[in-house]
């Protein structure tokens, strides 16, 4: 997956620091609030299958709801693939299933929110969220997105939608398709480099 490639780049950068004598990767372990380390870094030249590093926690029903909501949040440009076709929902599943303090905060919020989507869809349309049409899905999403006044019954789900939207964007825009859409080219050599545009400098208050 493209996100795993990105993680490998980050890990490789850390390895470079180790070679420079600043990080001891051989003993590097991720601390947690419990004080129990998670373990050493994964092998960088191995492709891990989903669930190989840690068990994935989404049920099949939750995974279907996650795929449908991701597709609703970021519809593809003409000719592009949907977030679900780019495995964005699988990235979110890996994220909330990973054994880190930060991701553990998202776990109950996301899992409960996905269950809510199916429960609300059954209440309104006698079908699960993934089986609704786009308009029906959008009605449920509009009720919890926080863009307008949220009914008291839906307020607990606003945090879920906000966090899921953030994770969806993070997953989608780190795929080659997503990076292309926002014009991100990364560290690619160019014939000339003229520096930031006047518009960018003005935006930063430097011009």
VEXDREN-709539 format. One record per residue: residue number from 1; residue in three letters; x, y, z of N, C-alpha, C in turn. Coordinates in nm, 4 decimals. Layout:
BEGIN
R   nr  rest        nx        ny        nz       cax       cay       caz        cx        cy        cz
R  NUM   ALA         X         Y         Z         X         Y         Z         X         Y         Z
...
END
This chain:
BEGIN
R   nr  rest        nx        ny        nz       cax       cay       caz        cx        cy        cz
R    1   UNK    0.0842   -0.1180    0.0000    0.0000    0.0000    0.0000    0.0883    0.1237    0.0000
R    2   UNK    0.0461    0.2301   -0.0656    0.1275    0.3507   -0.0679    0.1611    0.4030    0.0702
R    3   UNK    0.0668    0.3890    0.1652    0.0948    0.4408    0.2987    0.2054    0.3625    0.3657
R    4   UNK    0.2132    0.2313    0.3362    0.3208    0.1529    0.3940    0.4551    0.1970    0.3359
R    5   UNK    0.4536    0.2321    0.2070    0.5760    0.2836    0.1456    0.6187    0.4116    0.2153
R    6   UNK    0.5204    0.4996    0.2426    0.5520    0.6245    0.3124    0.6092    0.5959    0.4506
R    7   UNK    0.5531    0.4978    0.5209    0.6053    0.4617    0.6524    0.7473    0.4080    0.6407
R    8   UNK    0.7736    0.3347    0.5339    0.9094    0.2849    0.5133    1.0068    0.4008    0.4932
R    9   UNK    0.9622    0.5038    0.4200    1.0491    0.6208    0.4013    1.0819    0.6851    0.5353
R   10   UNK    0.9797    0.6996    0.6184    1.0014    0.7597    0.7497    1.0963    0.6748    0.8332
R   11   UNK    1.0777    0.5455    0.8272    1.1648    0.4566    0.9030    1.3066    0.4610    0.8482
R   12   UNK    1.3177    0.4718    0.7149    1.4507    0.4817    0.6553    1.5204    0.6090    0.6987
R   13   UNK    1.4437    0.7176    0.7117    1.5022    0.8428    0.7600    1.5524    0.8263    0.9019
R   14   UNK    1.4756    0.7540    0.9830    1.5200    0.7273    1.1197    1.6461    0.6428    1.1190
R   15   UNK    1.6529    0.5496    1.0240    1.7729    0.4671    1.0131    1.8937    0.5522    0.9787
R   16   UNK    1.8723    0.6534    0.8927    1.9807    0.7444    0.8599    2.0318    0.8175    0.9825
R   17   UNK    1.9401    0.8559    1.0697    1.9795    0.9207    1.1945    2.0601    0.8254    1.2812
R   18   UNK    2.0219    0.6987    1.2780    2.0946    0.6001    1.3578    2.2379    0.5878    1.3093
R   19   UNK    2.2556    0.5859    1.1767    2.3893    0.5774    1.1210    2.4729    0.6986    1.1578
R   20   UNK    2.4034    0.8104    1.1787    2.4747    0.9320    1.2175    2.5035    0.9343    1.3673
R   21   UNK    2.4632    0.8286    1.4378    2.4937    0.8198    1.5789    2.3939    0.8887    1.6681
R   22   UNK    2.2767    0.9261    1.6145    2.1793    0.9999    1.6944    2.0666    0.9121    1.7455
R   23   UNK    2.0442    0.7950    1.6839    1.9377    0.7054    1.7258    1.9893    0.5635    1.7239
R   24   UNK    1.9609    0.4869    1.8273    1.9987    0.3470    1.8322    1.8777    0.2637    1.7921
R   25   UNK    1.8656    0.2366    1.6610    1.7476    0.1657    1.6130    1.7458    0.0209    1.6587
R   26   UNK    1.8609   -0.0351    1.6860    1.8630   -0.1746    1.7270    1.7863   -0.1947    1.8568
R   27   UNK    1.7827   -0.0902    1.9377    1.7125   -0.1002    2.0650    1.5917   -0.0086    2.0703
R   28   UNK    1.5576    0.0500    1.9549    1.4483    0.1475    1.9543    1.3162    0.0795    1.9841
R   29   UNK    1.2443    0.1306    2.0820    1.1135    0.0794    2.1173    1.0205    0.1966    2.1424
R   30   UNK    0.8941    0.1785    2.1105    0.7963    0.2854    2.1258    0.7380    0.2802    2.2667
R   31   UNK    0.7581    0.3855    2.3476    0.7031    0.3827    2.4828    0.5536    0.4103    2.4821
R   32   UNK    0.4848    0.3645    2.5827    0.3429    0.3914    2.5990    0.3186    0.4429    2.7394
R   33   UNK    0.1988    0.4915    2.7632    0.1663    0.5427    2.8956    0.1756    0.4336    3.0015
R   34   UNK    0.1516    0.3106    2.9608    0.1585    0.2003    3.0566    0.3010    0.1692    3.0968
R   35   UNK    0.3973    0.2212    3.0204    0.5369    0.1934    3.0483    0.5870    0.0685    2.9794
R   36   UNK    0.4979   -0.0065    2.9158    0.5367   -0.1281    2.8459    0.5670   -0.0954    2.7003
R   37   UNK    0.6903   -0.1185    2.6530    0.7231   -0.0855    2.5137    0.6511   -0.1772    2.4166
R   38   UNK    0.6275   -0.1266    2.2960    0.5559   -0.2038    2.1953    0.6486   -0.3002    2.1233
R   39   UNK    0.7720   -0.2612    2.1015    0.8648   -0.3511    2.0336    0.9565   -0.2759    1.9406
R   40   UNK    1.0410   -0.3489    1.8727    1.1368   -0.2880    1.7823    1.0714   -0.2587    1.6476
R   41   UNK    1.1435   -0.1875    1.5636    1.0906   -0.1488    1.4329    1.0713   -0.2705    1.3430
R   42   UNK    0.9724   -0.2668    1.2529    0.9526   -0.3783    1.1597    1.0642   -0.3838    1.0568
R   43   UNK    1.0759   -0.4965    0.9903    1.1735   -0.5123    0.8831    1.1324   -0.4231    0.7666
R   44   UNK    1.2252   -0.3408    0.7184    1.1889   -0.2400    0.6187    1.1735   -0.2964    0.4778
R   45   UNK    1.2387   -0.4061    0.4500    1.2313   -0.4593    0.3129    1.1307   -0.5729    0.3002
R   46   UNK    1.0330   -0.5746    0.3899    0.9276   -0.6752    0.3851    0.7919   -0.6088    0.3692
R   47   UNK    0.7086   -0.6646    0.2839    0.5720   -0.6149    0.2672    0.4807   -0.6915    0.3620
R   48   UNK    0.4223   -0.6184    0.4562    0.3359   -0.6808    0.5548    0.1911   -0.6824    0.5049
R   49   UNK    0.1244   -0.7933    0.5249   -0.0163   -0.8043    0.4903   -0.1004   -0.7430    0.6018
R   50   UNK   -0.2195   -0.6903    0.5683   -0.3075   -0.6361    0.6733   -0.3317   -0.7389    0.7830
R   51   UNK   -0.3111   -0.6966    0.9063   -0.3314   -0.7848    1.0191   -0.2083   -0.8616    1.0616
R   52   UNK   -0.0992   -0.8501    0.9861    0.0211   -0.9264    1.0186    0.0984   -0.8641    1.1343
R   53   UNK    0.0979   -0.7319    1.1421    0.1705   -0.6643    1.2493    0.0883   -0.6602    1.3777
R   54   UNK   -0.0427   -0.6452    1.3642   -0.1328   -0.6476    1.4795   -0.2725   -0.6851    1.4299
R   55   UNK   -0.3543   -0.7464    1.5135   -0.4886   -0.7866    1.4702   -0.5735   -0.6654    1.4335
R   56   UNK   -0.6471   -0.6757    1.3243   -0.7365   -0.5686    1.2831   -0.8688   -0.5819    1.3575
R   57   UNK   -0.9223   -0.4692    1.4027   -1.0348   -0.4717    1.4952   -1.1710   -0.4483    1.4311
R   58   UNK   -1.1761   -0.3907    1.3121   -1.3060   -0.3684    1.2496   -1.3696   -0.5012    1.2101
R   59   UNK   -1.4983   -0.5135    1.2371   -1.5733   -0.6285    1.1876   -1.5989   -0.6092    1.0385
R   60   UNK   -1.6359   -0.7143    0.9665   -1.6694   -0.6969    0.8243   -1.7759   -0.5896    0.8020
R   61   UNK   -1.8773   -0.5835    0.8893   -1.9821   -0.4823    0.8749   -1.9257   -0.3424    0.8962
R   62   UNK   -1.8400   -0.3258    0.9950   -1.7791   -0.1954    1.0202   -1.6891   -0.1540    0.9044
R   63   UNK   -1.6199   -0.2509    0.8459   -1.5317   -0.2202    0.7333   -1.6128   -0.1746    0.6123
R   64   UNK   -1.7282   -0.2340    0.5905   -1.8149   -0.1917    0.4797   -1.8665   -0.0504    0.5028
R   65   UNK   -1.9066   -0.0215    0.6258   -1.9544    0.1133    0.6577   -1.8430    0.2145    0.6417
R   66   UNK   -1.7212    0.1785    0.6834   -1.6071    0.2692    0.6699   -1.5767    0.2978    0.5240
R   67   UNK   -1.5828    0.1958    0.4397   -1.5577    0.2151    0.2969   -1.6615    0.3079    0.2358
R   68   UNK   -1.7886    0.2876    0.2714   -1.8953    0.3709    0.2162   -1.8832    0.5153    0.2615
R   69   UNK   -1.8506    0.5367    0.3881   -1.8392    0.6736    0.4376   -1.7189    0.7445    0.3774
R   70   UNK   -1.6085    0.6734    0.3611   -1.4904    0.7339    0.2982   -1.5226    0.7780    0.1557
R   71   UNK   -1.5954    0.6947    0.0824   -1.6338    0.7302   -0.0549   -1.7265    0.8511   -0.0569
R   72   UNK   -1.8096    0.8642    0.0447   -1.9009    0.9781    0.0526   -1.8254    1.1060    0.0853
R   73   UNK   -1.7267    1.0970    0.1728   -1.6524    1.2149    0.2169   -1.5647    1.2714    0.1054
R   74   UNK   -1.4967    1.1838    0.0316   -1.4079    1.2299   -0.0763   -1.4465    1.1598   -0.2058
R   75   UNK   -1.5421    1.2134   -0.2788   -1.5737    1.1549   -0.4099   -1.4569    1.1785   -0.5052
R   76   UNK   -1.4240    1.0833   -0.5891   -1.3074    1.0985   -0.6769   -1.3312    1.1996   -0.7878
R   77   UNK   -1.2230    1.2531   -0.8368   -1.2332    1.3367   -0.9558   -1.2661    1.2471   -1.0750
R   78   UNK   -1.3067    1.3085   -1.1844   -1.3484    1.2326   -1.3015   -1.2375    1.1381   -1.3463
R   79   UNK   -1.2711    1.0112   -1.3576   -1.1736    0.9116   -1.4005   -1.0901    0.8543   -1.2874
R   80   UNK   -1.1070    0.9069   -1.1658   -1.0272    0.8599   -1.0537   -1.0919    0.7443   -0.9802
R   81   UNK   -1.0171    0.6840   -0.8907   -1.0670    0.5740   -0.8104   -1.1285    0.6263   -0.6813
R   82   UNK   -1.2256    0.5548   -0.6301   -1.2863    0.5906   -0.5026   -1.1881    0.5625   -0.3886
R   83   UNK   -1.2027    0.6319   -0.2744   -1.1173    0.6004   -0.1596   -1.1199    0.4526   -0.1225
R   84   UNK   -1.2368    0.3901   -0.1304   -1.2441    0.2475   -0.0964   -1.1626    0.1629   -0.1927
R   85   UNK   -1.1553    0.2054   -0.3204   -1.0758    0.1321   -0.4186   -0.9265    0.1511   -0.3946
R   86   UNK   -0.8932    0.2557   -0.3211   -0.7539    0.2814   -0.2838   -0.7230    0.2310   -0.1431
R   87   UNK   -0.8169    0.1555   -0.0865   -0.8000    0.0922    0.0456   -0.7853    0.1925    0.1591
R   88   UNK   -0.8495    0.3089    0.1472   -0.8433    0.4071    0.2547   -0.9077    0.3526    0.3817
R   89   UNK   -1.0178    0.2793    0.3683   -1.0821    0.2226    0.4866   -0.9935    0.1184    0.5540
R   90   UNK   -0.9112    0.0494    0.4750   -0.8180   -0.0472    0.5332   -0.7083    0.0258    0.6119
R   91   UNK   -0.6656    0.1403    0.5608   -0.5698    0.2228    0.6338   -0.6284    0.2651    0.7687
R   92   UNK   -0.7548    0.3068    0.7689   -0.8186    0.3489    0.8938   -0.8298    0.2313    0.9904
R   93   UNK   -0.8597    0.1136    0.9372   -0.8669   -0.0059    1.0214   -0.7304   -0.0335    1.0850
R   94   UNK   -0.6242   -0.0242    1.0059   -0.4899   -0.0447    1.0596   -0.4569    0.0616    1.1646
R   95   UNK   -0.4989    0.1847    1.1382   -0.4706    0.2949    1.2301   -0.5326    0.2695    1.3682
R   96   UNK   -0.6616    0.2431    1.3698   -0.7285    0.2286    1.4996   -0.6922    0.0967    1.5682
R   97   UNK   -0.6403    0.0014    1.4927   -0.6041   -0.1279    1.5506   -0.4614   -0.1289    1.6046
R   98   UNK   -0.3804   -0.0306    1.5678   -0.2403   -0.0299    1.6075   -0.2246   -0.0022    1.7570
R   99   UNK   -0.1189   -0.0551    1.8182   -0.1049   -0.0514    1.9643   -0.0328    0.0719    2.0168
R  100   UNK   -0.0748    0.1897    1.9736   -0.0109    0.3126    2.0186   -0.1108    0.3978    2.0972
R  101   UNK   -0.0594    0.4781    2.1869   -0.1475    0.5596    2.2708   -0.2350    0.6527    2.1878
R  102   UNK   -0.1770    0.7169    2.0860   -0.2528    0.8126    2.0061   -0.3640    0.7438    1.9273
R  103   UNK   -0.3324    0.6317    1.8649   -0.4342    0.5628    1.7859   -0.5396    0.4982    1.8753
R  104   UNK   -0.4998    0.4632    1.9976   -0.5957    0.4030    2.0904   -0.7077    0.5006    2.1254
R  105   UNK   -0.6797    0.6301    2.1196   -0.7822    0.7301    2.1477   -0.8907    0.7292    2.0400
R  106   UNK   -0.8507    0.7000    1.9168   -0.9463    0.7005    1.8058   -1.0286    0.5725    1.7998
R  107   UNK   -0.9771    0.4653    1.8562   -1.0387    0.3328    1.8410   -1.1846    0.3295    1.8852
R  108   UNK   -1.2169    0.3642    2.0093   -1.3577    0.3544    2.0510   -1.4478    0.4517    1.9780
R  109   UNK   -1.3931    0.5683    1.9431   -1.4724    0.6694    1.8730   -1.5122    0.6197    1.7345
R  110   UNK   -1.4160    0.5656    1.6610   -1.4421    0.5214    1.5242   -1.5304    0.3966    1.5225
R  111   UNK   -1.5017    0.2999    1.6067   -1.5801    0.1764    1.6052   -1.7255    0.2017    1.6446
R  112   UNK   -1.7461    0.2832    1.7481   -1.8830    0.3155    1.7888   -1.9544    0.3960    1.6808
R  113   UNK   -1.8819    0.4845    1.6147   -1.9416    0.5649    1.5089   -1.9859    0.4815    1.3902
R  114   UNK   -1.9053    0.3833    1.3531   -1.9425    0.2952    1.2418   -2.0651    0.2122    1.2766
R  115   UNK   -2.0727    0.1675    1.4015   -2.1929    0.0949    1.4451   -2.3155    0.1855    1.4402
R  116   UNK   -2.2955    0.3115    1.4766   -2.4064    0.4075    1.4704   -2.4581    0.4225    1.3276
R  117   UNK   -2.3680    0.4282    1.2301   -2.4109    0.4448    1.0909   -2.5069    0.3340    1.0497
R  118   UNK   -2.4725    0.2110    1.0825   -2.5600    0.0999    1.0448   -2.6904    0.1032    1.1240
R  119   UNK   -2.6805    0.1368    1.2522   -2.8012    0.1430    1.3352   -2.8964    0.2508    1.2845
R  120   UNK   -2.8422    0.3666    1.2520   -2.9254    0.4766    1.2030   -2.9831    0.4443    1.0652
R  121   UNK   -2.9026    0.3805    0.9814   -2.9507    0.3433    0.8483   -3.0658    0.2434    0.8569
R  122   UNK   -3.0547    0.1475    0.9474   -3.1627    0.0502    0.9647   -3.2882    0.1173    1.0185
R  123   UNK   -3.2695    0.2140    1.1082   -3.3833    0.2848    1.1655   -3.4577    0.3650    1.0581
R  124   UNK   -3.3801    0.4266    0.9694   -3.4418    0.5130    0.8679   -3.4864    0.4361    0.7438
R  125   UNK   -3.4068    0.3371    0.7018   -3.4301    0.2764    0.5713   -3.4299    0.1234    0.5734
R  126   UNK   -3.4225    0.0622    0.6907   -3.4238   -0.0833    0.7029   -3.3126   -0.1492    0.6204
R  127   UNK   -3.1970   -0.0857    0.6180   -3.0807   -0.1404    0.5471   -2.9548   -0.0860    0.6130
R  128   UNK   -2.8426   -0.1532    0.5931   -2.7177   -0.1031    0.6506   -2.6666    0.0154    0.5686
R  129   UNK   -2.5778    0.0937    0.6281   -2.5314    0.2186    0.5668   -2.4710    0.1955    0.4284
R  130   UNK   -2.3908    0.0904    0.4134   -2.3244    0.0659    0.2857   -2.4213    0.0346    0.1733
R  131   UNK   -2.5419   -0.0103    0.2076   -2.6405   -0.0473    0.1051   -2.7350    0.0670    0.0692
R  132   UNK   -2.7212    0.1810    0.1341   -2.8064    0.2957    0.1018   -2.7548    0.3650   -0.0232
R  133   UNK   -2.8420    0.4429   -0.0876   -2.7947    0.5233   -0.1999   -2.7227    0.6470   -0.1461
R  134   UNK   -2.6566    0.7196   -0.2343   -2.5727    0.8322   -0.1925   -2.6526    0.9390   -0.1180
R  135   UNK   -2.7748    0.9653   -0.1627   -2.8567    1.0681   -0.0979   -2.8940    1.0265    0.0441
R  136   UNK   -2.9283    0.8997    0.0625   -2.9635    0.8508    0.1954   -2.8422    0.8528    0.2887
R  137   UNK   -2.7267    0.8151    0.2365   -2.6042    0.8213    0.3164   -2.5722    0.9655    0.3546
R  138   UNK   -2.5891    1.0569    0.2597   -2.5586    1.1974    0.2853   -2.6505    1.2552    0.3922
R  139   UNK   -2.7762    1.2133    0.3956   -2.8692    1.2620    0.4982   -2.8203    1.2253    0.6385
R  140   UNK   -2.7707    1.1039    0.6527   -2.7199    1.0605    0.7828   -2.5909    1.1357    0.8165
R  141   UNK   -2.5037    1.1500    0.7180   -2.3781    1.2219    0.7410   -2.4037    1.3679    0.7759
R  142   UNK   -2.5009    1.4296    0.7093   -2.5330    1.5696    0.7376   -2.5798    1.5883    0.8812
R  143   UNK   -2.6419    1.4869    0.9373   -2.6934    1.4976    1.0736   -2.5831    1.4982    1.1782
R  144   UNK   -2.4626    1.4480    1.1405   -2.3548    1.4363    1.2393   -2.2269    1.5090    1.1996
R  145   UNK   -2.2292    1.5808    1.0865   -2.1052    1.6437    1.0397   -2.0735    1.7738    1.1111
R  146   UNK   -2.1691    1.8301    1.1841   -2.1430    1.9525    1.2581   -2.1488    2.0788    1.1760
R  147   UNK   -2.1885    2.0685    1.0490   -2.1943    2.1880    0.9641   -2.3112    2.2768    1.0018
R  148   UNK   -2.4159    2.2180    1.0569   -2.5329    2.2932    1.1021   -2.5619    2.2523    1.2466
R  149   UNK   -2.6641    2.3113    1.3034   -2.7005    2.2756    1.4400   -2.7323    2.1273    1.4490
R  150   UNK   -2.6672    2.0607    1.5417   -2.6813    1.9159    1.5557   -2.7864    1.8828    1.6605
R  151   UNK   -2.8785    1.7948    1.6257   -2.9804    1.7516    1.7209   -2.9131    1.6826    1.8393
R  152   UNK   -2.9665    1.6991    1.9595   -2.9040    1.6390    2.0790   -2.8733    1.4906    2.0646
R  153   UNK   -2.9605    1.4158    1.9985   -2.9397    1.2714    1.9856   -2.8165    1.2372    1.9022
R  154   UNK   -2.7759    1.3311    1.8159   -2.6638    1.3041    1.7264   -2.5323    1.3673    1.7719
R  155   UNK   -2.5355    1.4471    1.8762   -2.4144    1.5193    1.9171   -2.2963    1.4291    1.9511
R  156   UNK   -2.3190    1.3129    2.0141   -2.2032    1.2264    2.0423   -2.1303    1.1791    1.9160
R  157   UNK   -2.1997    1.1821    1.8003   -2.1397    1.1319    1.6770   -2.0616    1.2379    1.6000
R  158   UNK   -2.0715    1.3628    1.6431   -1.9988    1.4697    1.5739   -1.8484    1.4458    1.5840
R  159   UNK   -1.8018    1.4055    1.7016   -1.6587    1.3769    1.7201   -1.6152    1.2634    1.6289
R  160   UNK   -1.6991    1.1617    1.6167   -1.6674    1.0507    1.5264   -1.6513    1.0987    1.3833
R  161   UNK   -1.7479    1.1758    1.3351   -1.7419    1.2188    1.1956   -1.6204    1.3069    1.1715
R  162   UNK   -1.5910    1.3958    1.2651   -1.4767    1.4854    1.2494   -1.3472    1.4053    1.2433
R  163   UNK   -1.3322    1.3059    1.3311   -1.2094    1.2273    1.3326   -1.2010    1.1363    1.2111
R  164   UNK   -1.3131    1.0760    1.1725   -1.3123    0.9879    1.0562   -1.2795    1.0669    0.9295
R  165   UNK   -1.3339    1.1869    0.9186   -1.3041    1.2719    0.8026   -1.1548    1.3035    0.7968
R  166   UNK   -1.0949    1.3308    0.9128   -0.9521    1.3598    0.9197   -0.8698    1.2382    0.8751
R  167   UNK   -0.9060    1.1200    0.9236   -0.8331    1.0000    0.8867   -0.8527    0.9656    0.7394
R  168   UNK   -0.9721    0.9890    0.6882   -0.9979    0.9644    0.5468   -0.9098    1.0524    0.4593
R  169   UNK   -0.9021    1.1797    0.4943   -0.8174    1.2712    0.4172   -0.6711    1.2304    0.4271
R  170   UNK   -0.6281    1.1914    0.5474   -0.4896    1.1490    0.5636   -0.4569    1.0260    0.4822
R  171   UNK   -0.5505    0.9310    0.4778   -0.5285    0.8107    0.3993   -0.5327    0.8373    0.2502
R  172   UNK   -0.6315    0.9155    0.2071   -0.6499    0.9390    0.0637   -0.5372    1.0221    0.0035
R  173   UNK   -0.4995    1.1291    0.0718   -0.4007    1.2197    0.0142   -0.2568    1.1757    0.0354
R  174   UNK   -0.2376    1.0523    0.0837   -0.1047    0.9932    0.0814   -0.0970    0.8797   -0.0195
R  175   UNK   -0.2014    0.8641   -0.1007   -0.1951    0.7724   -0.2145   -0.1419    0.8498   -0.3353
R  176   UNK   -0.0855    0.7823   -0.4347   -0.0397    0.8532   -0.5541   -0.1496    0.9384   -0.6179
R  177   UNK   -0.2732    0.8846   -0.6225   -0.3832    0.9619   -0.6817   -0.4109    1.0879   -0.6015
R  178   UNK   -0.4169    1.0740   -0.4697   -0.4442    1.1899   -0.3854   -0.3348    1.2940   -0.3932
R  179   UNK   -0.2085    1.2499   -0.3937   -0.0979    1.3450   -0.4026   -0.0989    1.4182   -0.5369
R  180   UNK   -0.1366    1.3462   -0.6405   -0.1454    1.4096   -0.7727   -0.2539    1.5161   -0.7744
R  181   UNK   -0.3668    1.4885   -0.7080   -0.4775    1.5833   -0.7078   -0.4419    1.7146   -0.6391
R  182   UNK   -0.3595    1.7091   -0.5360   -0.3223    1.8334   -0.4660   -0.1921    1.8922   -0.5191
R  183   UNK   -0.1355    1.8284   -0.6216   -0.0156    1.8832   -0.6840    0.1120    1.8591   -0.6074
R  184   UNK    0.1121    1.7605   -0.5163    0.2331    1.7322   -0.4397    0.3249    1.6431   -0.5217
R  185   UNK    0.4496    1.6848   -0.5387    0.5433    1.6078   -0.6201    0.6558    1.5480   -0.5371
R  186   UNK    0.6707    1.5894   -0.4124    0.7745    1.5330   -0.3279    0.9134    1.5769   -0.3685
R  187   UNK    1.0111    1.4980   -0.3310    1.1509    1.5315   -0.3600    1.1904    1.4821   -0.4986
R  188   UNK    1.1467    1.5565   -0.5976    1.1821    1.5234   -0.7349    1.2739    1.6311   -0.7905
R  189   UNK    1.3782    1.5895   -0.8623    1.4674    1.6898   -0.9209    1.3966    1.7696   -1.0296
R  190   UNK    1.4227    1.8978   -1.0351    1.3661    1.9852   -1.1380    1.4789    2.0651   -1.2023
R  191   UNK    1.4632    2.1054   -1.3275    1.5700    2.1805   -1.3957    1.6042    2.3099   -1.3226
R  192   UNK    1.5053    2.3759   -1.2689    1.5291    2.5018   -1.1974    1.4453    2.5042   -1.0717
R  193   UNK    1.4892    2.5829   -0.9767    1.4112    2.6023   -0.8554    1.4136    2.7503   -0.8233
R  194   UNK    1.2986    2.8117   -0.8328    1.2902    2.9558   -0.8140    1.2389    2.9933   -0.6756
R  195   UNK    1.2196    2.8948   -0.5918    1.1735    2.9250   -0.4574    1.0229    2.9380   -0.4501
R  196   UNK    0.9707    2.9731   -0.3332    0.8258    2.9872   -0.3158    0.7684    3.0967   -0.4049
R  197   UNK    0.6439    3.0779   -0.4439    0.5775    3.1791   -0.5254    0.5460    3.3016   -0.4406
R  198   UNK    0.5265    3.4170   -0.5042    0.4875    3.5369   -0.4277    0.3612    3.5138   -0.3458
R  199   UNK    0.2672    3.4356   -0.4021    0.1438    3.4086   -0.3296    0.1719    3.3294   -0.2018
R  200   UNK    0.2624    3.2326   -0.2107    0.2957    3.1524   -0.0937    0.3647    3.2358    0.0130
R  201   UNK    0.4583    3.3198   -0.0296    0.5269    3.4057    0.0662    0.4311    3.5034    0.1333
R  202   UNK    0.3356    3.5562    0.0551    0.2365    3.6472    0.1128    0.1502    3.5749    0.2130
R  203   UNK    0.1132    3.4515    0.1819    0.0305    3.3729    0.2726    0.1029    3.3495    0.4051
R  204   UNK    0.2349    3.3355    0.4006    0.3151    3.3127    0.5210    0.3549    3.4418    0.5906
R  205   UNK    0.3146    3.5548    0.5321    0.3497    3.6835    0.5929    0.4941    3.7231    0.5693
R  206   UNK    0.5546    3.6688    0.4644    0.6952    3.6961    0.4361    0.7131    3.7858    0.3144
R  207   UNK    0.6050    3.8379    0.2634    0.6160    3.9256    0.1463    0.5099    4.0366    0.1568
END
